[in-house]
Amino acid sequence: MALWIFSFCIMAIEAWGYVYFFDTFLKKKDAGRLQRCRYIVLYPAVVAFALSVKYVGSMGIKVMLAVLLLAVFCGLFYRTDWKQSIFFAMLNYSLLFLTDILLLLTENVLASKDKLCALEYDFLYIPMKMVWILLLFMIRKIWKGRSNFRELSRKEWGVFFMVPLLTVASMLLMYFCYSGERKVQTAYLFLSVGLIFINIFVIELMQGILEKEELLRESALAGQKKESQLAHYRDMQAVYERQGRNAVVHVKLVQEGGKLIFSVRNPVVEKVEVTEGTGLSNVKAVADKYGGDFAVSCDAEKFQAVVML
């Protein structure tokens, strides 16, 4: 009974880690109460998966089913397409599998075991999962919340997919081709550490590409805004020229009778009703603060604003 309770606790930690990983990278759907219960939904699924895969003999099939379960969970609760769901499901499960294999290899190397078998003491599974959770915390610290993955091209997705695929293939290779030789065990141990860092590097690389794409998009929008403003100015200038007027803004600053008078006048195409927006409201507030006067006027030819302090 104690072993069953312990196993359920381990699976609870895994389910929480899965959700925490997905929350780091993906935007949640607006699913109301169901969205708040995503952990409650995933935990029974993880338990059912763990109980059912006991009857599956091939480790490769077990890994595929685990990735499929996480990908379906992604599609249900997060705003992703099938590429993103599969990629992050593979990346998520790969990191968990890698940390498990890393600690199993460490224990087996120290004990000089000939097979990659379970830990000798069940309580050691707790620090194994804690290492994985710490790894997830570190990844969230690295990631800056960018989730606009639609900006990535198919070629970039293809490159990124190669890393979790390589990771899964390497994990299965270490599982099926485990050797009792100390050199091979040490090589597998360093391979596991290297794969963990490679996966973290891919996350950092993805973030860099998304930052670059975001800067390019902002630059393009700024260029479009500037072009729009220039086009508007050229249109206004053409109207003034047809009316025989010059688009000149007159600014006047004088001191008369102990008062400072600041006046701005610019031509208009037609008379408009003057409404106080943020700019005019701020000017009026400053004038009132220092006991001054503020007035605006507009006719068919010009707009004029005057401040007296």
C-alpha positions in Angstrom: 0.0 0.0 0.0 2.8 2.4 0.9 4.5 1.7 -2.5 1.2 2.6 -4.3 0.8 5.8 -2.4 4.4 6.7 -3.1 3.9 6.0 -6.9 0.8 8.2 -7.0 2.8 11.0 -5.4 5.6 10.6 -8.0 3.0 10.8 -10.8 1.5 13.9 -9.2 4.9 15.6 -9.3 5.2 14.6 -13.0 1.8 15.9 -13.9 2.5 19.2 -12.2 5.8 19.5 -14.0 4.2 18.8 -17.4 1.6 21.6 -16.8 4.3 24.0 -15.5 6.4 23.4 -18.6 3.6 24.0 -21.0 2.5 27.1 -19.1 6.0 28.5 -19.6 5.9 28.4 -23.4 2.3 28.3 -24.5 -0.8 30.6 -24.3 -3.7 29.0 -22.5 -7.1 28.8 -24.2 -10.1 30.6 -22.8 -11.8 27.5 -21.7 -13.4 28.8 -18.4 -13.5 26.3 -15.6 -12.0 23.6 -17.7 -8.8 25.6 -18.1 -8.4 26.0 -14.3 -8.8 22.2 -14.0 -6.1 21.2 -16.5 -3.9 19.7 -13.8 -6.9 17.7 -12.5 -7.5 16.4 -16.0 -3.9 15.5 -16.7 -3.2 13.7 -13.4 -5.7 10.9 -14.0 -4.5 10.6 -17.5 -0.9 10.2 -16.3 -2.0 7.6 -13.8 -4.0 5.7 -16.4 -1.0 5.8 -18.8 1.4 4.5 -16.2 -0.9 1.6 -15.4 -1.7 0.7 -19.0 1.9 0.8 -20.4 2.9 -2.0 -18.1 1.3 -4.3 -20.7 3.3 -2.7 -23.5 6.6 -4.5 -24.1 8.4 -2.0 -26.4 10.0 1.0 -24.8 9.8 2.9 -28.1 6.0 2.5 -28.2 5.8 3.7 -24.6 7.7 6.8 -25.5 5.5 7.4 -28.5 2.3 7.0 -26.5 3.6 9.4 -23.8 4.4 12.1 -26.4 1.0 11.5 -28.0 -0.8 12.0 -24.6 1.1 15.2 -23.9 0.4 16.5 -27.5 -3.3 15.9 -27.1 -3.3 17.7 -23.8 -1.5 20.6 -25.5 -4.1 20.8 -28.2 -7.0 20.8 -25.7 -5.8 23.4 -23.3 -3.3 25.7 -25.2 -3.4 27.8 -28.4 -1.2 25.6 -30.5 -1.2 23.9 -33.9 -0.1 20.3 -34.4 3.5 21.2 -34.9 3.8 23.1 -31.7 1.9 20.5 -29.7 4.1 17.6 -30.9 7.4 19.6 -30.5 6.7 20.8 -27.0 5.3 17.4 -26.0 8.5 15.8 -27.2 10.7 18.4 -25.6 8.8 18.1 -22.3 9.0 14.3 -22.1 12.6 14.3 -23.3 13.8 16.4 -20.4 11.9 14.2 -17.9 13.3 11.0 -19.5 16.8 12.5 -19.7 16.9 13.5 -16.0 15.6 10.0 -15.0 18.3 8.3 -17.2 21.0 10.6 -15.9 20.4 9.7 -12.3 19.9 6.1 -13.1 23.2 6.1 -14.9 24.9 7.8 -12.0 23.5 5.2 -9.5 24.4 2.3 -11.9 27.9 3.6 -12.5 28.6 3.9 -8.8 27.1 0.4 -8.2 28.8 -1.1 -11.3 25.6 -2.6 -12.6 25.5 -4.5 -15.9 21.9 -3.4 -16.8 20.1 -0.1 -16.7 17.6 -0.9 -14.0 15.5 0.9 -11.5 16.9 2.6 -8.4 17.7 0.3 -5.6 16.0 2.6 -3.0 12.5 3.9 -3.9 13.0 7.2 -1.9 15.7 8.2 -4.4 13.0 8.8 -7.0 12.0 12.0 -5.1 15.4 13.8 -5.6 15.3 12.5 -9.2 12.0 14.4 -9.8 13.3 17.4 -7.9 16.2 17.6 -10.3 13.7 17.7 -13.2 11.6 20.4 -11.4 14.8 22.5 -10.8 15.5 22.2 -14.5 12.0 23.4 -15.4 12.5 26.4 -13.0 15.8 27.2 -14.8 14.1 27.0 -18.2 11.3 29.4 -17.1 14.0 31.8 -15.8 15.6 31.7 -19.2 12.4 32.1 -21.2 11.1 35.6 -21.5 7.4 34.8 -22.3 7.5 35.1 -26.1 5.0 32.6 -27.6 4.3 33.9 -31.1 5.7 30.7 -32.7 3.8 31.3 -35.9 6.6 33.6 -36.9 8.9 30.6 -37.2 9.3 29.2 -40.8 8.9 25.6 -41.8 12.7 25.3 -42.2 13.3 26.6 -38.6 10.7 24.2 -37.2 12.4 21.4 -39.1 15.7 22.2 -37.5 14.2 22.5 -34.0 12.3 19.2 -34.4 15.6 17.4 -35.0 16.8 18.0 -31.5 14.0 16.3 -29.5 14.0 13.5 -32.1 17.7 13.1 -31.7 17.2 13.1 -27.9 14.5 10.4 -28.0 16.6 8.3 -30.3 19.7 8.6 -28.0 17.6 7.8 -24.9 16.3 4.6 -26.6 19.8 3.8 -27.7 21.2 4.1 -24.2 18.3 2.0 -22.9 18.6 -0.9 -25.4 22.4 -0.9 -25.8 23.4 -0.5 -22.2 26.7 -2.1 -21.3 28.3 -3.0 -18.0 31.7 -1.6 -19.2 32.7 1.4 -17.1 33.8 3.4 -20.2 30.5 2.9 -22.0 28.5 3.8 -18.8 30.6 7.0 -18.4 30.1 7.9 -22.1 26.3 7.5 -21.7 26.4 9.6 -18.6 28.2 12.5 -20.4 25.9 12.0 -23.4 22.9 12.5 -21.1 24.3 15.7 -19.6 25.2 16.9 -23.1 21.7 16.3 -24.4 20.1 18.2 -21.5 22.3 21.2 -22.3 21.6 20.9 -26.1 17.8 21.0 -25.4 18.3 24.1 -23.2 20.4 25.6 -26.0 17.6 25.0 -28.5 15.2 26.8 -26.2 17.6 29.7 -26.0 18.1 29.7 -29.8 14.3 29.7 -30.3 13.9 32.7 -28.0 16.7 34.5 -29.9 14.9 33.9 -33.3 11.6 35.1 -31.9 13.2 38.2 -30.4 14.8 39.0 -33.8 11.5 38.4 -35.6 9.7 40.7 -33.2 12.3 43.5 -33.7 11.9 43.1 -37.5 8.2 43.3 -37.2 8.3 46.4 -35.0 10.8 48.0 -37.4 8.5 47.3 -40.3 5.5 48.8 -38.5 7.5 51.9 -37.6 8.5 52.3 -41.2 4.9 51.9 -42.4 3.8 54.5 -39.8 6.5 56.9 -40.9 5.5 56.5 -44.6 1.9 57.1 -43.7 2.8 60.3 -41.9 4.9 61.5 -44.8 2.1 60.7 -47.2 -0.4 62.6 -45.1 2.0 65.6 -44.9 2.4 65.5 -48.7 -1.3 65.4 -49.2 -1.8 68.4 -46.9 1.0 70.3 -48.7 -0.7 69.6 -52.1 -4.0 71.1 -50.7 -2.3 74.2 -49.5 -0.5 74.7 -52.7 -3.8 74.4 -54.7 -5.2 77.1 -52.4 -2.2 79.3 -52.9 -1.0 79.0 -49.3 2.2 77.7 -47.7 2.0 75.1 -45.0 4.0 77.1 -42.4 3.7 76.8 -38.6 4.2 80.2 -36.9 5.6 80.2 -33.4 5.8 83.4 -31.4 7.2 84.0 -27.9 7.2 87.6 -26.5 7.1 89.4 -23.2 4.5 92.2 -22.9 3.3 94.0 -19.8 5.1 91.7 -17.5 3.5 88.6 -19.1 5.0 85.9 -21.2 2.9 85.2 -24.3 3.5 82.0 -26.3 1.5 81.6 -29.5 1.4 78.8 -32.1 -0.5 79.2 -35.4 -0.7 76.8 -38.3 -2.9 76.8 -41.4 -5.9 74.4 -41.9 -7.9 73.3 -44.9 -11.2 74.1 -43.3 -12.7 75.2 -40.0 -13.0 72.5 -37.5 -14.4 72.3 -34.0 -11.6 72.4 -31.4 -11.8 69.7 -28.7 -9.3 69.4 -25.9 -7.4 66.2 -26.2 -4.5 65.0 -24.0 -2.1 67.6 -25.4 -4.3 70.7 -25.0 -5.5 69.5 -21.7 -2.0 69.2 -20.4 -1.2 72.7 -21.7 -4.3 74.1 -20.0 -3.4 72.3 -16.7 0.1 73.9 -16.7 -1.3 77.4 -17.4 -3.9 77.1 -14.6 -1.2 75.8 -12.2 0.9 79.0 -12.7 -2.1 81.4 -12.8 -2.0 81.9 -16.5 -4.5 81.9 -19.3 -5.0 79.5 -22.3 -7.1 80.0 -25.4 -7.5 78.2 -28.7 -9.4 79.2 -31.8 -9.9 78.0 -35.3 -11.4 79.5 -38.5 -11.4 78.6 -42.1 -7.7 79.5 -42.6 -5.8 78.9 -39.3 -5.7 77.2 -36.0 -4.2 79.2 -33.1 -3.3 78.4 -29.5 -2.1 81.1 -27.0 -0.7 80.7 -23.5 -0.2 83.8 -21.3 1.8 83.4 -18.0 
